[in-house]
Amino acid sequence: MPLELIKEVNGVPEIEPLNKLHKVDFRSLQLGCDYSKKYVQGKLSRISPLTNGGNRTPILKIGLQEQENSDSENNTISVLFFGKLAKDCAKVFSEGVKYFHITLLF
């Protein structure tokens, strides 16, 4: 399935094909590395309740499980969403959808 970046500019959605991205395995992720033009993909495995940070910024934490290496120890990562994105994701997740495939672009 091709990846597309969907963004809104002045209220109008724009779709940009992302042909030159490279998938990264969870086990190869490291702090301090450059992940531009890369992405990770997995299914939603855990959702924490929406909370507020010290400055009242909404925060949502999810677990993302890699499917290709499901027998590996390092097959789940935690992802934090902040602000409006956290609120919007929490709303969608609370509507009872049980199965998501999520692609995170860096």
Secondary structure in CASP SS format (residue, H / E / C, confidence):
PFRMAT SS
TARGET T0000
AUTHOR 0000-0000-0000
METHOD secondary structure of the structure
MODEL  1
M C 1.00
P C 1.00
L C 1.00
E E 1.00
L E 1.00
I E 1.00
K E 1.00
E E 1.00
V E 1.00
N C 1.00
G C 1.00
V E 1.00
P E 1.00
E E 1.00
I E 1.00
E E 1.00
P E 1.00
L C 1.00
N C 1.00
K C 1.00
L C 1.00
H E 1.00
K E 1.00
V C 1.00
D C 1.00
F H 1.00
R H 1.00
S H 1.00
L C 1.00
Q C 1.00
L C 1.00
G C 1.00
C C 1.00
D C 1.00
Y C 1.00
S C 1.00
K C 1.00
K E 1.00
Y E 1.00
V E 1.00
Q E 1.00
G E 1.00
K E 1.00
L E 1.00
S E 1.00
R E 1.00
I E 1.00
S C 1.00
P C 1.00
L C 1.00
T E 1.00
N E 1.00
G C 1.00
G C 1.00
N C 1.00
R C 1.00
T C 1.00
P E 1.00
I E 1.00
L E 1.00
K E 1.00
I E 1.00
G E 1.00
L E 1.00
Q E 1.00
E C 1.00
Q C 1.00
E C 1.00
N C 1.00
S C 1.00
D C 1.00
S C 1.00
E C 1.00
N C 1.00
N C 1.00
T E 1.00
I E 1.00
S E 1.00
V E 1.00
L E 1.00
F E 1.00
F E 1.00
G H 1.00
K H 1.00
L H 1.00
A H 1.00
K H 1.00
D H 1.00
C H 1.00
A H 1.00
K H 1.00
V H 1.00
F H 1.00
S H 1.00
E C 1.00
G C 1.00
V C 1.00
K C 1.00
Y C 1.00
F C 1.00
H E 1.00
I E 1.00
T E 1.00
L E 1.00
L E 1.00
F C 1.00
END
